[in-house]
Amino acid sequence: MSMPDAQKREQEQKSLLKIDDSFKKMIIAKDVPAPWYTEEGILVTGLFDFLQDPDSLESL
């Protein structure tokens, strides 16, 4: 999944925000230069960063 614009990013976040639980939420995208958190606390990270870091799920 590549996120070329704000509309696509919003689409990806909507489905996660509809889930009312306390689990960590993460969006893995193909072209993200550096991991960052949205205002809602969702981690957005790149595919290669996610795959290369064995502790990527723990860092949420």
Residue pairs with C-beta under 8 A, 6 or more apart in sequence:
1 12
1 27
1 28
1 29
1 30
2 8
2 29
2 30
2 31
3 9
3 12
3 27
3 29
3 31
3 32
3 44
9 27
9 44
12 27
13 27
13 38
13 40
13 42
16 25
16 27
16 42
17 40
17 42
19 25
24 43
24 57
24 60
25 40
25 41
25 42
25 43
26 42
26 43
26 44
26 45
26 57
26 60
27 42
27 43
27 44
27 45
28 45
28 46
28 47
28 50
29 44
29 45
29 46
29 47
30 46
30 47
31 46
32 44
32 45
32 46
32 47
32 49
33 46
34 46
35 43
35 44
35 45
35 46
35 49
36 43
36 44
37 43
37 44
38 44
43 59
43 60
45 56
49 56
50 56
53 59
